[in-house]
């Protein structure tokens, strides 16, 4: 791994049915429970689609806060709402096709220093949003109970 690369680990353990305990490796972050929505799952936690929407919205809010503070502002609380739209593709599989994020500043625009600069750059520093926008390479492997690597068809 080059100096420009960073990585972190996440471990999932199936609790029951579609419910998983998520551990954020080598951190003190509390475990998170994820689950599919009913009727498939039990609604014990957010499902992956909700987590993607949360990641994008949270990243944008944090990035806007950072950009405002970079210009010596002390903004009030930022409110954020996201709407995730899913649509069936040509194979009738649900896919996230749109994420709309609405960021609400507590302050009037005229009291924030260099707001134009902050607004011009905050999205570019948002790791999750820009990664989702560009697409992320995902490599997948599956092993059986004996550790044997199973062949997968091309995901094309």
N, C-alpha and C positions, 0 to 999 in steps of 0.2 A: 504494500500500500504506500503510495506516495505521500509526501507531506501535505499535499492539497486535499487528500482524501480523509474522510472521517467515517467511522462506522460505529454502530451500537447493536446490541442484541436484544431480542424480544423472544420470550418463551411462552408458548401456549400449552395448557394442559386441559384436556377435556374433563369437565365436571360431570355432565350428564347430557344426553341428547346433543343439542346444538349449543349448549352453554360451555364456555371456556373461561378459565382463569388465565389472565394475561400477566406475566411477570416482566418487568423492565430490568433486564439483566444488569448486574453490577451497579445498582442505584438503590436509594432508600425510598423510591417512589412506591406507594402502596399498590397492591395488586388491583386489577380491574377485571370485572366480570363482563363478558360479552355474550350475547345470545341473539338468536334470530327472533323476529317478531312472530306472534301467534298467527295462524294456527301451527306453523312449522315448529317454532321454538316457544319458549315460555316467557319472553319479554323480561328476562332477569337483568338485562343490561343492553347497551347499544349494540346494534349490528354493524358489520363492516361498512355498509353504505352510510350510516349515520356518522361513523367515525371519520370517513373521508370528508364529509361535509363539515364536521366539527374541526378537523385539522385545517381545512382551507379557511374557514371563518376565524378560528382562533389565531392562525398565523397572520392573517390580514390585520386583525385588531392589534396584535402585539407589534407588528411591523409599523403600523401607523403611530402607535404610542411611542415606539423607539424613535421614529423620524421626527415627531413633534418635540420630544425631549432633546434630541440632538441639536435643535435650534433654540435650546434654553427655555422651552415652554414647560409649564407645569399644568398640563391639561387635566380637566376633570375626568370623571368616569366615562369610558367609551362603551356604548351599548352596541351589540352586534346581533343581527338576525340573519339566518341563512335559510334558503329554500333549495332543497335538492330535488331535481326532477329526474325521474327514471322513465325510460321508454324502451319498448321491446324492439330488438333489432331484427334483421332479416331471418334469423334462426329462432325467433320468438323468445329470446333470452333478454331479461331486464338488464339494462346498462344505464349508468349515470350519464345523462346527456347534457345536463346544465346544473351549475351551482350559482345561485344569485346571492350575493352578500350585501347587506345594507349596514353600513357603519354610521353610528350616531354619536357625534361629538357633544359634550356637555356645554362647551364654550361657543360663543359667537365667533364667527370667522375673523372679525376685525381685531380681536384681542390676542390672536395667536401669531407670533412672530414667524415670518418666512413660511407661512402656510402653503403658499404656492410651491415652494421647493419641496416641502415634506410630501405634499400630494403628488408631485411629479416623480418621486423616487420610492415611496414606501412599498409599492407592489413588487418592484424589482428585487427587494431584499427579503421577500416572503418565500422561504424555502419550499413549504408545502404547496402553495398556490402555483408557483412557477414550475415546480416539478410535475404537478398534475397537468398543467397546461401543455407542457412539452411531451408528456408521456414518460413513463418510467420503465426501464428494462426490468423484467421479472424472470428469474431463472427458477425452475421448479424441479425438485427430485422427490421421488416416492420410494421408500424402502419398506420391505415386509418385516414381519416380526423377528426374522433372523438377521436383519440388516442388509438383505440383498436388494440392490438397486433394481427397481422395476422399470421396464421400458415404457416411455410415454410417447403417444403420437405427437407429431408437430402441432403446436397450438395455433399456428397460422390462422 
